[in-house]
Amino acid sequence: MTIYKNEIHKLLIAFFFIFLSNAHADEYHYVNMLAGNRAIGLGGAYTAISDDPAGCYYNPAGITFAPNNGLSASVNAFYQSSKVYESAMRQQDGNFVDWEQESFSILPNFFGVVKKLGNGTIGFSYVVPDSTQRRQKQNFSNIQSSERDNDIETFTININDSDKTYLFGPSYAYPISNSLSVGGSLYAYYRDKELIRNQILLFEQGQHYLFNYYETSTDWGFKPILGVMWEPAEKIAIGFALSKIYITSSDNESQQITRDTTLTRPDIIGSVSYDYSDTDTIYFGNSSDAIEGDFPLTLSLGLAYFVSPQLLFSGDIVYSEEIGRKGDVLNFSLGTEYYFSEEYAIQFGLYSDYANTPDLVSDRVNQTENIDLYSASLSFTVYHNAAGITIGCLYGFGNGDAQIISNNQAIQGVEINNLAVYLSAGYNY
């Protein structure tokens, strides 16, 4: 068997290749997963409330108004997402088949504690703002290809992608007056990503194409959050938070193994010739870099109206600036909470998660997908003495466009459905 190695080459597949940028974690949305317990039920509309440990993440100035020292832990029992690329491939009989992916996560996504310290309040929290475990295992048959009179008899694809982001660090808030406070959090940022792709195509005339791709990426950095909380009137609160992620180190590695017997002559890319005439030939390539990603400056503005001790309404608008190829985004969230009694409360929220990518146009190729998401949250809390237990759920959906085949102008419609069920507990001491 002949194995050719090339340290920097990434083979371009002319007839069929999954656009790998669409396989990365959801870098095209900024909301992704909500954190905390009460905050999740309110749809993330928490910038003007933030009076418990979740405030360390949403608006650290708000923890000044925490009534007591508090401990909060939230366990997301199950996160599931389905993603369908409609009419992604065409069969010989003219019918189209969909491309389907599933993602799931089971993890604790928040832990936090706050404590009064003199006139101020300190806190510490651990947050998982994004976690994806995407899988796809599909077999297709009789698929049309760009090879003349040589359609794809069998196409098999296996995907196993994992991408998780973690934040952890301290917070501090200080009251300027009875109605005004400032605060800050300094999170360490850690992201761990792994992509695994396998494709096998068997053609009618006996040729085959094999592609194996493996990528790992690790990022370290920090995320400061500065917040202000102001209560201009007895029943009104206004919150403001400013944040940005800075990457200090990045380690990215990838490798691919390729075999393509559909080529009738050597494929020359640059100064390298790739000849598959030898039936035992396999090409191996790998690369590594330390390119650090960029993240936008994010501004959050929240308003809360405490109608009575039993009822409140809250709303947030969150602006993320344009950076690189990612456009600016303005998201919103709305929430309400109602106490049936001192022991029972219900929370409901709505929020958006708009794509930071441009709309796709018909005359271009290799465009990044554009999918806007909308979600609703509902939770129920039971309080007993100084403890509270919350159970809740989230449902989200979205539609948009994508191009999953590289160097092809075809645009696929995409539909996403997300579901989460979580259990959380809190304790004041």
C-alpha positions as CSV (number, residue, x, y, z in Angstrom):
1,M,0.0,0.0,0.0
2,T,1.3,3.5,-0.9
3,I,0.7,6.3,1.5
4,Y,1.4,9.9,0.5
5,K,1.9,12.6,3.1
6,N,1.5,16.3,2.8
7,E,1.8,18.6,5.8
8,I,-0.4,21.5,4.6
9,H,-2.4,20.2,1.7
10,K,-6.2,20.0,2.0
11,L,-7.6,18.0,-0.9
12,L,-10.4,19.7,-2.8
13,I,-13.1,17.3,-3.9
14,A,-14.6,18.3,-7.3
15,F,-17.8,16.3,-7.3
16,F,-19.0,15.9,-3.8
17,F,-17.7,17.2,-0.5
18,I,-19.6,18.2,2.6
19,F,-18.9,21.9,3.4
20,L,-17.0,21.4,6.7
21,S,-17.6,24.9,8.0
22,N,-21.2,24.0,8.6
23,A,-20.1,21.1,10.8
24,H,-18.4,23.3,13.4
25,A,-20.2,24.2,16.6
26,D,-22.8,26.8,16.5
27,E,-20.6,29.8,16.0
28,Y,-23.3,31.5,14.0
29,H,-25.5,32.3,17.0
30,Y,-24.6,34.1,20.3
31,V,-27.4,33.0,22.7
32,N,-27.2,29.1,22.3
33,M,-27.8,27.9,25.9
34,L,-29.3,29.9,28.7
35,A,-27.9,29.6,32.3
36,G,-29.1,29.7,35.8
37,N,-32.5,28.5,37.1
38,R,-34.9,31.4,37.4
39,A,-33.2,33.2,34.5
40,I,-33.9,30.2,32.1
41,G,-37.6,30.3,33.0
42,L,-37.6,34.0,32.1
43,G,-36.1,33.4,28.7
44,G,-32.8,35.1,29.7
45,A,-34.5,38.4,30.3
46,Y,-32.5,38.8,33.4
47,T,-30.2,41.9,32.9
48,A,-32.5,44.1,35.1
49,I,-33.0,41.4,37.8
50,S,-29.9,39.4,38.4
51,D,-30.5,39.3,42.2
52,D,-29.2,35.7,42.7
53,P,-26.0,33.8,41.7
54,A,-27.1,33.8,38.0
55,G,-26.5,37.5,38.1
56,C,-22.8,36.9,38.0
57,Y,-23.3,35.8,34.3
58,Y,-26.1,38.2,33.2
59,N,-25.3,41.4,35.1
60,P,-22.9,41.2,38.1
61,A,-24.1,44.5,39.5
62,G,-27.4,42.8,40.3
63,I,-26.0,40.5,42.9
64,T,-25.8,43.5,45.2
65,F,-29.6,43.2,45.6
66,A,-29.5,39.5,46.5
67,P,-31.6,39.3,49.7
68,N,-29.2,36.8,51.3
69,N,-26.2,34.8,50.7
70,G,-27.2,32.3,48.0
71,L,-26.1,29.0,46.5
72,S,-27.6,27.9,43.1
73,A,-27.1,24.9,40.9
74,S,-28.8,24.1,37.7
75,V,-28.7,20.7,36.0
76,N,-29.9,20.4,32.4
77,A,-31.1,16.9,32.4
78,F,-31.4,16.7,28.6
79,Y,-30.7,19.0,25.6
80,Q,-31.8,17.7,22.2
81,S,-31.7,19.3,18.8
82,S,-32.7,18.0,15.3
83,K,-31.5,19.7,12.1
84,V,-32.8,18.8,8.7
85,Y,-31.3,20.0,5.4
86,E,-34.3,19.7,3.0
87,S,-33.8,18.2,-0.5
88,A,-30.0,18.0,0.0
89,M,-29.5,15.3,-2.6
90,R,-31.3,14.1,-5.7
91,Q,-31.8,10.5,-6.6
92,Q,-31.9,9.0,-10.0
93,D,-35.7,8.9,-10.1
94,G,-35.8,12.6,-9.5
95,N,-36.9,12.5,-5.9
96,F,-34.9,14.5,-3.3
97,V,-33.8,13.2,0.1
98,D,-33.1,15.1,3.2
99,W,-29.9,15.4,5.2
100,E,-30.6,14.9,8.9
101,Q,-28.4,15.6,12.0
102,E,-29.1,15.2,15.7
103,S,-27.4,16.8,18.7
104,F,-27.7,16.1,22.4
105,S,-26.1,17.1,25.7
106,I,-26.5,15.9,29.2
107,L,-24.7,18.2,31.6
108,P,-24.8,20.6,34.5
109,N,-24.6,24.0,32.9
110,F,-24.5,26.4,35.9
111,F,-23.3,26.6,39.4
112,G,-23.0,29.8,41.4
113,V,-22.7,31.2,44.9
114,V,-22.9,34.8,46.2
115,K,-22.0,36.1,49.7
116,K,-22.2,39.5,51.4
117,L,-18.7,40.9,52.1
118,G,-18.8,44.2,54.0
119,N,-20.8,46.7,51.9
120,G,-20.2,44.7,48.7
121,T,-21.1,41.2,47.4
122,I,-18.7,38.6,46.0
123,G,-19.7,35.7,43.9
124,F,-18.3,32.7,42.0
125,S,-19.9,30.9,39.1
126,Y,-19.4,28.1,36.6
127,V,-21.3,28.4,33.3
128,V,-21.6,26.2,30.1
129,P,-23.0,28.7,27.6
130,D,-22.6,26.3,24.6
131,S,-22.5,22.6,24.3
132,T,-23.1,20.5,21.2
133,Q,-22.9,16.7,20.5
134,R,-23.9,16.4,16.9
135,R,-24.3,13.0,15.3
136,Q,-25.3,11.7,11.9
137,K,-25.4,8.2,10.5
138,Q,-27.1,7.9,7.1
139,N,-27.0,5.8,4.0
140,F,-28.2,7.0,0.6
141,S,-28.6,5.1,-2.6
142,N,-28.9,5.9,-6.3
143,I,-27.8,9.5,-5.9
144,Q,-27.1,11.7,-8.9
145,S,-23.5,12.9,-9.3
146,S,-21.6,15.3,-11.6
147,E,-19.7,12.3,-13.0
148,R,-21.3,11.7,-16.5
149,D,-23.2,8.3,-16.6
150,N,-21.7,7.4,-13.3
151,D,-24.1,8.1,-10.5
152,I,-23.5,7.3,-6.8
153,E,-24.8,3.8,-6.1
154,T,-24.2,4.0,-2.3
155,F,-23.3,7.0,-0.2
156,T,-22.6,6.5,3.5
157,I,-21.8,9.3,6.0
158,N,-21.0,9.2,9.7
159,I,-20.6,12.3,11.8
160,N,-19.6,12.7,15.5
161,D,-18.9,16.3,16.5
162,S,-18.4,17.5,20.0
163,D,-18.0,21.2,21.0
164,K,-18.2,22.6,24.5
165,T,-17.5,26.0,26.0
166,Y,-16.9,26.6,29.7
167,L,-16.7,29.8,31.8
168,F,-15.7,30.0,35.4
169,G,-14.5,32.8,37.7
170,P,-15.3,35.4,40.4
171,S,-17.6,38.4,40.6
172,Y,-17.9,41.5,42.7
173,A,-20.6,44.1,43.1
174,Y,-20.7,47.3,45.1
175,P,-23.7,49.6,45.9
176,I,-23.1,53.3,45.0
177,S,-26.4,54.2,46.6
178,N,-29.6,52.4,47.6
179,S,-30.8,52.5,44.0
180,L,-27.5,52.2,42.0
181,S,-24.8,49.5,42.0
182,V,-21.9,48.5,39.8
183,G,-20.3,45.1,39.4
184,G,-17.9,43.0,37.4
185,S,-17.1,39.3,36.6
186,L,-13.9,37.9,35.2
187,Y,-14.4,34.5,33.6
188,A,-11.8,32.2,32.4
189,Y,-12.8,30.9,29.0
190,Y,-12.2,27.4,27.7
191,R,-13.4,25.7,24.5
192,D,-12.8,22.1,23.5
193,K,-13.9,21.0,20.0
194,E,-13.6,17.6,18.2
195,L,-14.9,16.8,14.7
196,I,-15.0,13.3,13.2
197,R,-16.2,12.8,9.6
198,N,-16.3,9.6,7.5
199,Q,-17.7,9.4,4.0
200,I,-17.7,6.5,1.5
201,L,-19.1,6.8,-2.0
202,L,-19.5,3.8,-4.3
203,F,-20.1,4.6,-8.0
204,E,-22.1,2.5,-10.5
205,Q,-19.0,1.9,-12.7
206,G,-17.0,0.5,-9.8
207,Q,-15.0,3.5,-8.6
208,H,-15.1,4.7,-5.1
209,Y,-14.3,7.7,-3.0
210,L,-13.2,7.6,0.7
211,F,-12.7,10.5,2.9
212,N,-11.9,10.5,6.7
213,Y,-11.5,13.9,8.5
214,Y,-10.5,14.5,12.1
215,E,-10.1,17.9,13.8
216,T,-9.4,19.0,17.3
217,S,-9.3,22.6,18.7
218,T,-8.6,24.0,22.1
219,D,-9.0,27.6,23.1
220,W,-8.1,29.5,26.3
221,G,-9.0,33.0,27.1
222,F,-11.0,35.3,29.4
223,K,-14.4,37.1,29.4
224,P,-14.8,40.2,31.5
225,I,-18.4,41.4,32.2
226,L,-19.1,44.9,33.5
227,G,-22.6,45.7,34.8
228,V,-24.7,48.6,36.2
229,M,-28.0,48.3,38.0
230,W,-30.3,51.3,38.6
231,E,-33.7,51.4,40.3
232,P,-35.1,54.9,39.2
233,A,-38.5,54.1,40.8
234,E,-39.9,51.7,43.4
235,K,-41.2,49.2,40.8
236,I,-38.7,49.8,38.0
237,A,-35.2,48.4,37.5
238,I,-32.8,49.1,34.6
239,G,-29.8,46.9,34.0
240,F,-26.8,47.3,31.6
241,A,-24.0,44.9,30.9
242,L,-21.0,45.0,28.7
243,S,-18.9,41.9,27.8
244,K,-16.4,40.5,25.3
245,I,-14.4,37.3,24.9
246,Y,-10.6,37.5,24.4
247,I,-8.7,34.5,23.2
248,T,-5.1,34.2,24.6
249,S,-4.1,30.8,23.1
250,S,-5.4,28.5,20.5
251,D,-4.3,25.0,19.3
252,N,-5.9,23.6,16.2
253,E,-5.0,20.4,14.4
254,S,-6.6,18.5,11.6
255,Q,-5.9,15.4,9.5
256,Q,-7.5,13.7,6.5
257,I,-7.2,10.5,4.7
258,T,-8.4,10.4,1.1
259,R,-8.8,7.9,-1.7
260,D,-10.5,8.7,-5.0
261,T,-10.5,6.3,-7.9
262,T,-12.9,8.4,-10.0
263,L,-10.0,10.5,-11.3
264,T,-8.8,9.3,-14.8
265,R,-5.5,11.2,-14.6
266,P,-3.3,12.6,-11.8
267,D,-4.8,15.5,-9.9
268,I,-2.2,18.3,-9.7
269,I,-2.6,20.9,-6.9
270,G,0.2,23.3,-6.7
271,S,3.4,21.4,-7.1
272,V,2.0,18.1,-5.8
273,S,0.6,15.4,-8.1
274,Y,-2.1,13.1,-6.7
275,D,-2.2,9.9,-8.7
276,Y,-4.8,7.2,-7.9
277,S,-4.1,4.9,-10.8
278,D,-2.4,2.6,-8.3
279,T,-5.4,0.9,-6.6
280,D,-3.6,0.8,-3.3
281,T,-2.9,4.5,-3.1
282,I,-4.1,6.5,-0.1
283,Y,-3.3,10.2,0.6
284,F,-2.8,11.5,4.1
285,G,-2.6,15.1,5.0
286,N,-2.5,17.0,8.3
287,S,-2.2,20.6,9.4
288,S,-2.0,22.7,12.5
289,D,-2.2,26.3,13.4
290,A,-2.7,28.7,16.3
291,I,-5.2,31.1,14.7
292,E,-7.2,32.8,17.5
293,G,-10.9,33.5,16.8
294,D,-12.5,36.9,17.3
295,F,-15.6,37.6,19.3
296,P,-17.8,40.7,19.3
297,L,-18.4,43.3,22.0
298,T,-21.8,42.6,23.4
299,L,-24.1,45.2,25.1
300,S,-27.2,44.1,27.1
301,L,-29.9,46.5,28.2
302,G,-32.7,45.2,30.4
303,L,-35.9,46.6,32.0
304,A,-37.9,45.0,34.8
305,Y,-41.3,46.1,36.1
306,F,-42.3,44.7,39.5
307,V,-46.1,45.1,39.2
308,S,-46.6,43.7,42.7
309,P,-44.9,41.2,45.1
310,Q,-46.6,38.5,43.1
311,L,-46.0,39.6,39.5
312,L,-43.1,41.0,37.4
313,F,-42.3,41.5,33.7
314,S,-38.9,41.8,32.2
315,G,-37.3,42.4,28.9
316,D,-33.8,42.5,27.4
317,I,-32.3,43.6,24.1
318,V,-28.8,42.4,23.4
319,Y,-26.6,43.9,20.7
320,S,-23.4,42.1,19.4
321,E,-21.2,44.2,17.1
322,E,-20.1,43.2,13.6
323,I,-16.7,41.5,13.6
324,G,-14.8,39.9,10.7
325,R,-17.3,38.1,8.5
326,K,-19.9,38.0,11.2
327,G,-22.6,40.7,11.0
328,D,-24.0,42.6,13.9
329,V,-27.0,41.0,15.7
330,L,-29.8,42.4,17.9
331,N,-31.6,39.8,20.0
332,F,-34.5,40.2,22.3
333,S,-36.0,38.3,25.3
334,L,-39.2,38.8,27.3
335,G,-40.1,37.1,30.6
336,T,-42.8,37.1,33.3
337,E,-43.0,35.6,36.7
338,Y,-46.0,35.0,38.9
339,Y,-46.2,33.8,42.5
340,F,-49.3,31.9,43.3
341,S,-48.2,31.9,47.0
342,E,-45.0,32.2,48.9
343,E,-44.3,28.6,48.0
344,Y,-45.2,28.3,44.4
345,A,-44.1,30.4,41.4
346,I,-44.2,30.0,37.6
347,Q,-41.9,31.6,35.0
348,F,-42.4,32.1,31.2
349,G,-40.2,33.5,28.6
350,L,-39.7,34.2,24.9
351,Y,-36.3,34.9,23.2
352,S,-34.6,35.1,19.8
353,D,-31.3,33.8,18.6
354,Y,-30.6,35.4,15.3
355,A,-27.8,34.3,12.9
356,N,-24.8,36.5,12.6
357,T,-24.3,35.5,8.9
358,P,-25.7,37.2,5.8
359,D,-28.7,35.9,3.8
360,L,-27.6,33.4,1.1
361,V,-27.8,34.5,-2.6
362,S,-28.4,32.2,-5.5
363,D,-25.2,32.9,-7.6
364,R,-22.6,32.0,-5.0
365,V,-21.0,28.9,-3.5
366,N,-19.6,27.9,-0.1
367,Q,-21.9,30.3,1.8
368,T,-22.3,30.0,5.5
369,E,-25.7,28.9,6.7
370,N,-28.2,31.5,7.9
371,I,-30.9,30.3,10.4
372,D,-32.8,32.5,12.8
373,L,-34.1,30.8,16.0
374,Y,-37.0,31.5,18.3
375,S,-37.6,29.8,21.7
376,A,-40.0,29.7,24.5
377,S,-39.3,28.7,28.1
378,L,-41.6,27.6,31.0
379,S,-40.6,26.6,34.5
380,F,-42.3,26.0,37.9
381,T,-40.6,26.6,41.2
382,V,-41.4,25.2,44.7
383,Y,-40.0,27.1,47.7
384,H,-39.6,25.6,51.2
385,N,-38.0,27.6,54.0
386,A,-34.7,28.8,52.4
387,A,-34.6,26.3,49.5
388,G,-36.2,26.3,46.1
389,I,-36.5,23.6,43.4
390,T,-37.3,24.4,39.8
391,I,-38.3,22.2,36.9
392,G,-38.6,23.6,33.5
393,C,-38.4,23.1,29.7
394,L,-37.4,25.0,26.6
395,Y,-38.5,24.6,23.1
396,G,-37.0,26.4,20.1
397,F,-37.4,26.3,16.3
398,G,-35.9,28.0,13.3
399,N,-35.8,28.0,9.5
400,G,-33.2,29.2,7.1
401,D,-30.9,28.4,4.2
402,A,-27.6,26.6,3.8
403,Q,-25.1,25.1,1.3
404,I,-23.8,21.8,2.5
405,I,-22.1,20.8,-0.8
406,S,-19.0,22.8,-1.6
407,N,-18.5,24.5,-4.9
408,N,-22.2,24.0,-5.7
409,Q,-24.7,26.8,-6.0
410,A,-27.6,24.7,-4.8
411,I,-29.2,26.2,-1.6
412,Q,-31.0,23.9,0.9
413,G,-33.7,24.9,3.2
414,V,-33.0,24.1,6.9
415,E,-35.3,23.4,9.8
416,I,-34.1,23.2,13.4
417,N,-36.1,22.0,16.5
418,N,-34.6,22.2,20.0
419,L,-35.9,20.8,23.2
420,A,-34.5,21.0,26.8
421,V,-35.7,19.7,30.1
422,Y,-33.9,20.9,33.3
423,L,-34.0,20.6,37.0
424,S,-32.4,23.1,39.3
425,A,-32.0,23.8,43.0
426,G,-31.2,27.0,45.1
427,Y,-30.5,27.7,48.7
428,N,-30.3,30.9,50.7
429,Y,-28.3,31.0,53.9
